[in-house]
């Protein structure tokens, strides 16, 4: 089952409080999923598909050792995706921290800050080649 996006732009949520793209903070006792998502995606623009990023965040968040992954990566992958996973529309990056997410034709993603010209271009989508979808709201609409 493929849960990747292709030629898609996830806009920030309508109720996103951030005016600009903000780097998510870590907690005193460790990494947060948003900070891991940001570190990976910002560190390698168009380097990950949604599935690859979600899995890598899971591996790092659960602190699964490289040695463990070396022999059992597919087993861990199958176990992780054997359960329903929230897509990046539910990520705190576009919901709270002001990052749009662009997926190219190969499904590879890049973070696009809300205040950038690129973000505006993707929203306007003048040639109609992109599917533009909003991130999920943090709160229920009133």
C-alpha distance (Angstrom), angle and dihedral (degrees) to the residues before:
residue distance angle dihedral
X1 . . .
X2 3.81 . .
X3 3.81 117.1 .
X4 3.80 95.8 173.1
X5 3.79 124.5 123.9
X6 3.81 121.8 -130.5
X7 3.83 127.0 -162.4
X8 3.79 88.8 -6.0
X9 3.78 135.5 134.7
X10 3.79 120.5 -156.7
X11 3.80 108.5 -155.8
X12 3.78 123.4 -153.1
X13 3.78 113.6 -85.4
X14 3.81 116.4 -88.6
X15 3.82 88.8 -116.7
X16 3.82 96.7 44.2
X17 3.81 107.4 139.0
X18 3.83 96.4 -155.0
X19 3.80 119.0 98.3
X20 3.81 91.9 -165.6
X21 3.79 136.9 19.6
X22 3.81 107.1 -74.8
X23 3.81 125.9 -165.3
X24 3.82 106.4 -119.7
X25 3.80 114.0 -119.3
X26 3.79 126.5 -125.7
X27 3.77 122.6 -126.3
X28 3.79 122.0 -112.0
X29 3.80 89.8 -109.4
X30 3.79 97.4 47.9
X31 3.77 151.3 -57.9
X32 3.77 124.8 -27.4
X33 3.79 124.7 -142.6
X34 3.83 92.0 -116.8
X35 3.81 91.9 52.0
X36 3.82 90.7 49.0
X37 3.81 91.5 47.4
X38 3.79 90.0 49.5
X39 3.82 94.9 46.0
X40 3.81 92.9 50.6
X41 3.82 98.5 41.0
X42 3.82 96.1 41.2
X43 3.79 91.2 44.1
X44 3.80 93.1 54.7
X45 3.81 112.3 26.3
X46 3.81 108.5 -159.4
X47 3.79 88.9 4.4
X48 3.81 99.5 112.2
X49 3.78 138.2 46.4
X50 3.79 116.7 -142.1
X51 3.83 90.4 -100.6
X52 3.81 92.8 49.2
X53 3.80 92.7 48.5
X54 3.81 94.4 46.7
X55 3.81 90.6 49.4
X56 3.81 94.4 46.2
X57 3.82 90.8 49.6
X58 3.81 88.9 50.2
X59 3.82 91.7 49.9
X60 3.80 92.6 49.6
X61 3.80 95.3 41.3
X62 3.82 90.7 50.8
X63 3.82 89.6 41.5
X64 3.80 93.7 -130.6
X65 3.80 107.0 -177.5
X66 3.82 121.2 -117.7
X67 3.81 89.4 -123.7
X68 3.81 89.5 56.1
X69 3.80 91.5 48.5
X70 3.80 94.2 46.5
X71 3.78 93.2 70.0
X72 3.79 101.6 25.0
X73 3.80 107.0 32.7
X74 3.81 95.1 122.7
X75 3.79 90.9 47.3
X76 3.82 90.9 52.9
X77 3.84 90.0 44.8
X78 3.81 92.1 51.5
X79 3.80 91.7 46.4
X80 3.81 92.5 48.9
X81 3.80 95.1 47.4
X82 3.81 91.7 39.1
X83 3.80 84.8 80.8
X84 3.77 123.8 59.6
X85 3.82 110.9 -92.3
X86 3.78 127.8 -156.4
X87 3.80 111.9 -119.3
X88 3.78 123.7 -128.4
X89 3.81 90.5 -93.0
X90 3.82 83.0 78.1
X91 3.82 94.0 47.7
X92 3.78 119.1 116.7
X93 3.83 88.9 -127.9
X94 3.84 93.3 78.4
X95 3.82 95.1 22.9
X96 3.80 100.0 52.6
X97 3.81 112.6 -1.0
X98 3.83 103.6 53.1
X99 3.82 102.3 -112.2
X100 3.78 125.1 138.8
X101 3.79 115.9 -157.1
X102 3.80 121.5 -138.6
X103 3.81 120.7 -162.4
X104 3.80 117.5 -164.6
X105 3.80 128.1 -149.0
X106 3.81 90.5 -81.1
X107 3.81 91.9 52.5
X108 3.82 92.7 -109.4
X109 3.79 115.2 143.4
X110 3.78 139.7 -141.3
X111 3.79 131.3 -176.4
X112 3.79 115.0 -118.8
X113 3.83 117.9 -165.1
X114 3.80 114.6 -126.5
X115 3.81 92.7 -124.9
X116 3.82 96.0 53.5
X117 3.79 130.7 106.5
X118 3.81 88.9 -126.2
X119 3.82 90.0 58.1
X120 3.80 90.4 52.9
X121 3.83 91.3 48.2
X122 3.79 91.9 51.4
X123 3.82 92.0 48.6
X124 3.80 91.9 49.3
X125 3.83 89.7 48.2
X126 3.80 90.9 -176.1
X127 3.81 96.3 179.7
X128 3.82 92.2 47.6
X129 3.80 93.1 -130.3
X130 3.81 94.8 124.4
X131 3.76 129.6 71.1
X132 3.83 103.8 -136.6
X133 3.82 115.9 -156.1
X134 3.80 130.3 168.8
X135 3.78 123.9 -122.3
X136 3.78 113.6 -110.1
X137 3.76 117.5 -86.4
X138 3.78 118.5 -105.5
X139 3.79 91.7 -139.3
X140 3.75 133.2 32.2
X141 3.81 114.0 -93.9
X142 3.78 113.0 -105.6
